[in-house]
Amino acid sequence: MKLSDLDFSAEGRGRVVSITALGTLVCIAVAFAIDSYSFVEGWRWGDDPLNNLIIPLVLAPPFFYFLLSKLRELAIAHRELLVISTTDSLTECFNRRAFTALVDRYLDRMMQAKEAAEGALLVIDVDHFKTVNDTFGHDTGDDALKLIAATIRKAVRETDVVGRIGGEEFGVFLPGASYALTETVAERIRTAIGMVQFAPRGDRHPLSVSVGGVTFADPSSFSELYRQADSRLYEAKRNGRNRVEIHHPLRQQAALSAMMH
């Protein structure tokens, strides 16, 4: 195993081992320094310098290892609690609170930096999901949601954020996405879910989603983006479901300007 393969993070055992070794060496050095210095004679070897090596080697390693192992356990427990508090337990996506906070934090950074940056928010709702629950039961409905969530995550980029923001409603935040890319991703999600093999009783039951979205190029807030994306979602549902509707403010402004001239 290479040194680079060791995990020196707060949760890694590499940190426990390395700091235990370093702490032991420091204890040995301190023991020699205390035993070897005399205010009268200056630096000299102590009466029994071997003890300065043996005693720290016996006492220091178990002390440091125990202490650092407990700190490692606390770090692991903290990470697990953080995951639990930010993750939807059913779909393993971000929960609404965490998803909202991540989007708002990104938008706040844009505002503070006073930099224009493209991006988009998609709101995805499962079509006729009540029929799935009524026909197959809520446990099977949960299986459908897990399948849909996994499909959405596979259809987006690694930098995109996926959250479950309602019962059968999901959100996808696309930082840096242009209008064209937003449409591409939204259609990819819709198509992928339409191809999912969901067969709770042996026969395939088709699944579909309606997608509403909004692009932005100026700092905004999650609530404002969600309001606009949700409006487009309802438009997709009114127009027959299983479709994508994206609001692009800049394109709309350009069209209005062209009409006025």
C-alpha positions as CSV (number, residue, x, y, z in Angstrom):
1,M,0.0,0.0,0.0
2,K,1.3,3.4,-1.0
3,L,1.3,6.3,1.5
4,S,-1.0,8.2,-0.9
5,D,-3.5,5.4,-0.5
6,L,-3.9,6.1,3.2
7,D,-6.9,8.1,4.3
8,F,-5.7,11.0,6.4
9,S,-9.1,12.7,6.8
10,A,-10.8,13.1,10.1
11,E,-12.6,9.9,9.4
12,G,-9.6,7.9,8.2
13,R,-7.5,5.4,10.1
14,G,-4.4,6.8,8.5
15,R,-4.6,9.9,10.6
16,V,-5.0,7.8,13.8
17,V,-1.9,5.8,13.0
18,S,0.3,8.7,11.8
19,I,-0.5,11.1,14.7
20,T,-0.1,8.2,17.2
21,A,3.4,7.6,15.8
22,L,4.2,11.4,15.8
23,G,2.8,11.9,19.3
24,T,5.0,9.0,20.6
25,L,8.1,10.5,19.1
26,V,7.3,13.9,20.6
27,C,6.8,12.2,24.0
28,I,10.2,10.5,23.7
29,A,11.9,13.8,22.7
30,V,10.3,15.6,25.7
31,A,11.3,12.8,28.1
32,F,14.9,13.0,26.9
33,A,14.9,16.9,27.1
34,I,13.5,16.9,30.7
35,D,15.8,14.2,31.9
36,S,18.9,15.5,30.2
37,Y,18.9,19.1,31.2
38,S,20.3,20.4,34.5
39,F,20.3,24.1,35.5
40,V,23.7,23.5,37.0
41,E,25.4,21.2,34.5
42,G,23.4,22.1,31.3
43,W,22.7,19.4,28.9
44,R,23.8,15.9,29.9
45,W,22.6,12.3,29.7
46,G,20.3,11.4,32.6
47,D,20.9,8.6,35.1
48,D,19.0,6.0,33.1
49,P,18.4,7.4,29.5
50,L,16.9,4.0,28.4
51,N,13.8,4.8,30.5
52,N,13.3,7.9,28.4
53,L,12.7,5.6,25.4
54,I,10.9,2.6,27.1
55,I,8.4,4.5,29.2
56,P,7.0,6.7,26.3
57,L,6.9,3.7,24.0
58,V,4.8,1.8,26.5
59,L,2.4,4.6,27.6
60,A,2.1,7.0,24.6
61,P,0.9,4.7,21.8
62,P,-2.2,3.3,23.6
63,F,-3.1,6.7,24.9
64,F,-2.9,8.5,21.6
65,Y,-4.5,5.6,19.7
66,F,-7.4,5.5,22.1
67,L,-7.9,9.2,22.1
68,L,-7.7,9.6,18.3
69,S,-9.9,6.5,17.6
70,K,-12.6,8.2,19.7
71,L,-12.2,11.4,17.7
72,R,-12.4,9.4,14.5
73,E,-15.7,7.8,15.7
74,L,-17.1,11.2,16.5
75,A,-16.2,12.5,13.0
76,I,-17.8,9.4,11.4
77,A,-20.9,9.9,13.6
78,H,-21.1,13.6,12.6
79,R,-20.9,12.8,8.9
80,E,-23.6,10.2,9.2
81,L,-25.9,12.6,11.1
82,L,-25.2,15.2,8.4
83,V,-26.2,12.7,5.7
84,I,-29.4,11.8,7.6
85,S,-30.3,15.4,8.1
86,T,-29.9,16.4,4.4
87,T,-31.0,13.2,2.6
88,D,-34.4,11.9,1.8
89,S,-34.5,8.5,3.3
90,L,-36.5,6.9,0.5
91,T,-34.9,8.2,-2.7
92,E,-31.4,9.1,-1.3
93,C,-31.7,12.5,-3.0
94,F,-31.3,15.7,-1.1
95,N,-34.4,16.6,1.0
96,R,-36.3,19.8,0.3
97,R,-34.6,21.7,3.0
98,A,-31.1,20.8,1.9
99,F,-31.9,21.2,-1.8
100,T,-33.3,24.7,-1.1
101,A,-30.3,25.7,1.0
102,L,-27.8,24.5,-1.7
103,V,-29.5,26.4,-4.4
104,D,-29.9,29.6,-2.4
105,R,-26.2,29.4,-1.3
106,Y,-25.1,29.2,-5.0
107,L,-27.3,32.1,-5.9
108,D,-26.1,34.2,-2.9
109,R,-22.5,33.6,-4.0
110,M,-23.4,34.8,-7.5
111,M,-25.0,37.9,-6.0
112,Q,-22.0,38.7,-3.7
113,A,-19.5,38.2,-6.6
114,K,-21.7,40.4,-8.8
115,E,-21.1,38.0,-11.7
116,A,-23.6,37.0,-14.3
117,A,-23.8,33.2,-14.6
118,E,-26.2,31.0,-16.4
119,G,-28.2,28.2,-14.7
120,A,-31.6,26.6,-14.5
121,L,-34.1,25.0,-12.1
122,L,-36.3,22.0,-13.2
123,V,-39.3,20.8,-11.3
124,I,-40.4,17.3,-12.1
125,D,-43.7,15.7,-11.2
126,V,-44.7,12.1,-11.7
127,D,-47.8,11.8,-13.9
128,H,-50.8,10.0,-12.4
129,F,-48.8,8.8,-9.4
130,K,-52.0,8.4,-7.4
131,T,-53.0,5.6,-9.8
132,V,-49.8,3.7,-9.0
133,N,-50.5,3.9,-5.3
134,D,-54.2,3.0,-5.6
135,T,-53.5,0.1,-8.0
136,F,-50.4,-1.5,-6.6
137,G,-50.1,-0.1,-3.0
138,H,-47.9,2.5,-1.3
139,D,-44.9,0.1,-1.0
140,T,-44.9,-0.4,-4.8
141,G,-45.4,3.4,-5.2
142,D,-42.2,3.9,-3.1
143,D,-40.4,1.5,-5.4
144,A,-41.5,3.6,-8.3
145,L,-40.2,6.7,-6.7
146,K,-36.8,5.1,-5.9
147,L,-36.6,4.0,-9.6
148,I,-37.5,7.4,-10.9
149,A,-35.0,9.2,-8.5
150,A,-32.2,6.8,-9.7
151,T,-33.1,7.5,-13.3
152,I,-33.0,11.3,-12.8
153,R,-29.6,11.1,-11.2
154,K,-28.2,9.1,-14.1
155,A,-29.6,11.5,-16.6
156,V,-27.9,14.7,-15.2
157,R,-24.3,15.9,-14.9
158,E,-22.2,15.2,-11.8
159,T,-22.3,18.9,-11.0
160,D,-26.1,19.1,-11.0
161,V,-28.1,18.8,-7.7
162,V,-31.1,16.5,-7.4
163,G,-33.6,16.8,-4.6
164,R,-37.0,15.4,-3.6
165,I,-39.1,18.5,-2.9
166,G,-42.5,16.9,-2.5
167,G,-44.3,13.5,-2.4
168,E,-43.8,12.7,-6.1
169,E,-42.1,15.9,-7.0
170,F,-38.3,16.3,-7.7
171,G,-36.1,19.3,-8.3
172,V,-32.9,19.5,-10.4
173,F,-30.6,22.5,-10.2
174,L,-28.3,23.0,-13.2
175,P,-25.5,25.4,-12.4
176,G,-24.0,27.0,-15.5
177,A,-26.6,25.5,-17.9
178,S,-27.6,27.4,-21.0
179,Y,-31.2,27.3,-22.3
180,A,-30.2,24.7,-24.9
181,L,-28.5,22.4,-22.3
182,T,-31.5,22.8,-20.0
183,E,-33.9,21.6,-22.7
184,T,-31.6,18.7,-23.5
185,V,-31.3,17.6,-19.9
186,A,-35.0,18.0,-19.3
187,E,-35.9,15.9,-22.4
188,R,-33.3,13.3,-21.4
189,I,-34.9,12.9,-18.0
190,R,-38.4,12.7,-19.5
191,T,-37.4,10.1,-22.1
192,A,-35.3,8.0,-19.7
193,I,-38.2,7.7,-17.2
194,G,-40.6,6.8,-20.1
195,M,-38.3,3.9,-20.9
196,V,-38.0,2.6,-17.3
197,Q,-38.9,-1.0,-16.8
198,F,-41.5,-0.9,-14.0
199,A,-43.4,-4.1,-13.8
200,P,-44.8,-4.6,-10.2
201,R,-47.1,-7.5,-11.2
202,G,-45.1,-8.9,-14.1
203,D,-46.6,-6.6,-16.7
204,R,-44.9,-3.3,-17.5
205,H,-46.7,-0.3,-16.1
206,P,-45.6,2.9,-18.0
207,L,-44.3,5.8,-16.0
208,S,-44.0,9.4,-17.2
209,V,-43.2,12.8,-15.8
210,S,-44.1,16.4,-16.6
211,V,-41.2,18.8,-16.4
212,G,-41.3,22.6,-15.8
213,G,-38.2,24.7,-15.8
214,V,-36.8,28.2,-15.7
215,T,-33.4,29.5,-16.8
216,F,-31.6,32.5,-15.3
217,A,-28.6,34.7,-16.0
218,D,-28.9,37.1,-13.0
219,P,-28.9,36.4,-9.3
220,S,-32.3,35.4,-8.0
221,S,-33.7,33.2,-5.1
222,F,-34.9,29.7,-4.9
223,S,-38.4,30.7,-4.1
224,E,-38.6,33.0,-7.2
225,L,-37.1,30.3,-9.5
226,Y,-39.4,27.6,-8.0
227,R,-42.5,29.8,-8.6
228,Q,-41.6,30.2,-12.3
229,A,-40.6,26.6,-12.8
230,D,-43.7,25.4,-11.0
231,S,-45.9,27.6,-13.3
232,R,-44.3,25.9,-16.3
233,L,-44.9,22.5,-14.7
234,Y,-48.6,23.2,-14.5
235,E,-48.6,24.3,-18.1
236,A,-47.0,21.0,-19.1
237,K,-49.8,19.2,-17.2
238,R,-52.5,21.3,-18.8
239,N,-51.0,20.5,-22.2
240,G,-51.3,16.8,-21.8
241,R,-48.5,15.8,-19.4
242,N,-45.4,13.8,-20.3
243,R,-43.9,16.9,-21.7
244,V,-41.3,19.6,-21.0
245,E,-42.0,23.4,-20.7
246,I,-39.1,25.7,-20.1
247,H,-39.3,29.4,-19.3
248,H,-36.4,31.4,-20.7
249,P,-36.7,35.1,-19.6
250,L,-33.9,36.4,-21.9
251,R,-35.5,34.8,-24.9
252,Q,-38.9,36.1,-23.9
253,Q,-37.4,39.6,-23.5
254,A,-35.7,39.4,-26.9
255,A,-39.0,38.3,-28.6
256,L,-40.9,41.2,-27.0
257,S,-38.2,43.7,-28.0
258,A,-38.4,42.4,-31.6
259,M,-42.2,42.7,-31.7
260,M,-42.0,46.3,-30.4
261,H,-39.5,47.2,-33.2
